[in-house]
Amino acid sequence: MVSIEPAVMSSRMRVFVTGGSGFIGGHVIEKFVAAGHDVVALARSESSEKVVKGYGATPVRGDLTNLSAAMMQGCDAVIHAAAFVEEWGTRAEFEEANVHGTQRALDAAKAAGVKRFILVGTEAALFNGADLNDVDETAPYANPQRFLYPETKAEAERRVLAANADGFTTISIRPRLVWGPRDASVLPAVLEVAQKGGWAWFDGGKQRTSTTHVFNLVKGLELALTHGRGGEAYFVCDDGTTTMHDFLSASAATHGVTLPERSIPKWLMRGLAALIEGIWKLFGLKRRPPFTRFSISMMSASVTVNASKAKRELGYTPVLSVDEGLAALRS
């Protein structure tokens, strides 16, 4: 078990967190409380209340549809981590959570007199299926947009950064491929496919990728409480890049799973994903398809990001190396 010091020992703040019962939000609460901050967390159910209480936050019952200034009263900053991140959903579902939910969070924060609003953004806002190599914050949003998650997260970020004003600082912190303890999406999905005997690499897994351990993301978010220019986005990531093959193989090995070396051409899998989505839409199927265009495209593209701006303007440096993070998952 690796012990990580609180990300930044800044002055005590009262921070409102959305998505606090989730993977990223839960770690935000734990680290912020450990750093001496007072954390209030949005909780949409009794079970969510118990989870955020367990992490050390004071729960406030509500969700992204009914956010109000009263919930954020007395808070200095908002960390907006909640989002609709499912592989499959309707345009209305993605827009309601990612766009309208973000707008409601912005409106409530401004009305409550919150001074700083920090979005958990994503490199996916720039992604339309093509490789992204060593991209920085000057890279444009994807045009055209081909996937609902990147499209709605890009629009959410546009709104957050455009809301920056005197007395109301807005910042987006963009991680790439978040991983670490309590990950409920990337590694569990890989292990599930492998255990069912269906794992295969795309073009041998040679795609290069940046990664972001959740502790490093939380450090970037806490730095943004007191550092950074309003109206700006910042990439944060682990030091160095790797390949999908090396990173996912090492991650699976922490659970005693060896991923097979079977490989499929990425063009074939992307074509199959498009066909499957077409069938699902034609017949109006509600259940999640076995894979989607977005998930296959993300796994079969090289995506690396440049964190120089965050290092320069936020003072960001990773608190944990990839090797240290993998060792902690094995312990």
N, C-alpha and C positions, 0 to 999 in steps of 0.2 A: 504494500500500500504506500503510494507516494503522497507525502504531505506537502501541500502547496501553501505558501504564505498568502495572506490577503493580497489582492492584485495591487492596490494602491492605498496607502494610508492617507487619504485626503480627509478634509474636515467632515465631521458627521453631517449627513444629509438624510432627508426623508425622501425615499424613492418609491414610486408607484411602478409595479411590474405587471404587464399582461403576459399571459402564457406561462405563469409561474409554476403550474403543475406539470409542464412539459420538460423535455430534456434540457434545452438551453435555459429556459426560465428558472428551472429548479436550481441549476448551478449558479445562476446570477444571484438568486436569493441567498444561498448558502455562503457564497464568497463575500457578498455585500454585507451581510450580517456579521461575518467574521471580521470585516474591515471596520466595523463600528457604525454602519449605516442602519437607519430605521427603515424597514421595508414593509410596504403595504402591497398586497397582491390580489388581483382580480381572481375570483373563484366562481365558476359557473354552476357548481354542484356541491353537495355535502361532501362527496369524496374528494373533490378538488380542494375544499377548505381544509380537510385533514392533511392532505399532501403538503400544501403551502405552509400550514402551521408547523408541520414536521421539519420543514426546511428553515423555519425561524421567522416567517413573515406573519403579519396581521392580515387575515383574509377579509375581503370585501365582496359580498355576494353580488354577482352580475356577470354580464358577458359583453361581447363586442357590439351587440344590438342595443344595449341600454346604458352605455357609459355616460357618466354625468360628471359635472364639475365637483359636485358634492363628494364623490368618491375620492377625488384627488386633492381635496382641500388640505392646505398646509404642506403639500409635497413640493420639493425643490426640483425634482426631475422625474421623467417618465422613461422607462425602458420598455419599448413596445416589441415584445418577442412573439406575441400570438399571431398565427397565420394559418391559412388553410393549405396544408402541405401534402394532401393526399395525391396519389398517382392519378386518380380518376375522379372526375366530378363534372358538374355542369358549369357553364360560364357563369350562371347566376351564383352558384356556390363560391366559386373563386372570387368573383367581384364583391360579393357581400362581405366576406371576411377580410380579404386582402386590401381592397380599395375602400369600400364604405366603412369597414371597421377601423381602418387606419385614420380615415377622415374624422370619424367620431372621436377617436382617441385624441387627435390633434385639437379638435374643437373643444373638448372637455378640458384638456390641459391648458389651453389659452384662457378659457373662461375661469379656471381655478387659479390663475396667476402663476402657473408652473413656469420656471425660468428656462428649463432645458428639456428637450425631447429627443430621445435617441432611438432610432429604428434599428432593429436587427435586419439588415438588408441581406443581399445575396448576389454572388457573381452571376447567378442564373438570369438576372435582369438583362445581361448582355448576350445571352445565349440563344441561338436559333438553330443549332445543330452543327455548325462549323467549329473547327478548332479555335481556341482562344489561347494564344501563346504569350506569356509574360505581359498580360494586359494590365494597364494601370487605370487610374480614374479618369483619364482623358478619353478612354474608349467609349463610343456611343452605346446607347441602349440598342438591343436587337431591332433591326428593321429590314424585312418585315418580321413581326412576331409570329412564331409558329406553334407556341405552346401556351396554355392558359396560365400556368404557374408563373413563368417568367414575365409574361405580359402584365399580369395583375400586380406582381411584386415591383415591376418597373414603374407602373403608374402610382403605386403607393409611395415609392421613393421620390418620384417627381413631386408629389404633393407635400411630402415631409420637407424636402429641401426648399421648395418654393415658399413654405410657410415661415421660413427664417425671417426674423424681424428684431428690431431693438427690444431687448427685454425678453425675447423668446428665441433661444438658440436651438436650431435643429441640425442634427447630424445623422448620417447613416453609416453603420459599421458593417462592412461586407466580408463575411468569412467564405471560405471555399471548402466543401466536404467536411462538415463538422463531425467529430468522432470523440470517443472517450467513454467513461463510465456512465451507465444508464442510457446509452444510445438505444433508441427504440426503432430505428429505421434502417440505416445502412448495413451494419454488421448482422443484425438479426435476419434481414432479408437474404443476405449472402448465405448465412448458415442454413436457413430454411431450404433454399434452393439446393444447396450442396447435400443436405441430409436426405432430400427426396431424389437425389441422383440426377438432377437436371442441370448442374453447373457446367457452363462453358465460357471461355474467354471470347472476346471479340477481337479478331486479328491478333491473338496471342496475348492480349492484355498489355500491348506495348504503349498504350496511350499514356502520356505524361500528365501528372496532376499535382496541384498544390493540395495541402490538407490543413485543417485547423483543429487542433485539440480544443475541446470545450473550455479548458482552463485558460488557454491563450485567447480565445474569443472573449471570455469574461474579463480578462485583463484589459483588452481593447475597449470594452464597454465601460469599465470603470474609469479608465483614462479619459474617456469622452465626457465624463461628468464635469471635468474641470479643464480639459484641453481640447484643442481643435477649433477650426474656423466654422462658424455657422453657415449652413447652406451647402456643406461639403460632404462627400462620401469618402470613406477610407477602407481600403482592403486590409484585412489582418489574416495572417496565416502562420503555419509552422515554418521554421527555417528550412530551406531546401525544397526540392521537388523529388518526386518518385514516379514509378509507373503504377498503373492500376494493378498489374500482376503482382508486383513486389509488395505494395501496401495491403491489398486485400488478402494475399496469401499469409502475410505476417499477422494480420488482424485475426484471420480464421484460426491460425495456429495457437493464438492465445486461448482458444477454447478447445484445443486438441483436435482441430479439424484440418485435414490436408485437402486443399482444393485440387481437383484433377486438372490435367493439362489440356483437356479437350478444347478445341478452338473452332469458332464459326466466323466466316467473313462478316464484317459489320454491315456491308451493303445488303446481305441476305436478311439479317435480323431486323434492320431498319425497314426493309420492304415488308417483312412478315408483320411487324408491329403496325404499319400503316394499314395492311389488309385486315388485321384483327380489329383495329379501331373502326374501320369502315363497316365491318359486320356488326359490331356492337351498336353503332349509331343507326344502321339500317333497321335493326330489329328492336331498337329502343331498350337494350338490355341495361339493367341497373347495377348488377354486380360488377365488381372490378374485373377487368380482363386480366389474363395471365401476365401480360406486360404491355407497356404503352410506348408510344413514339418518344415521349419525353424521357422516360427512364432508360430506354435503349440508347437514345442519342447521347444522353449524359454519360452513360457508361462506355460509349464507344468513341468519344471525342477526347482530344487532349485539351485540358483546361488548366492553365497555370496563371497565377496572379502575382503582382508586384506590390509588396507592402512598404516600399520606400517612403511613401508619403506619410503613412501612419508612424513609421519610425522617426521621421523628421518632425512632424507637427504634433503628434500625440505623445512622443517619447516611448513608443511601443517597442518592446522586445519580448519574445516568447518566454514564458515562465517554465516551459516544459518542452523537451525535445521529443521527436517522434519515438526514438528508442526508449526514453523514460516512460512515455505514455503507454507503449506496448508492454513494457515490463510491468507496469502497474496493473494492466488488464490481466496479466498472467498470474498475479499474486492473489 
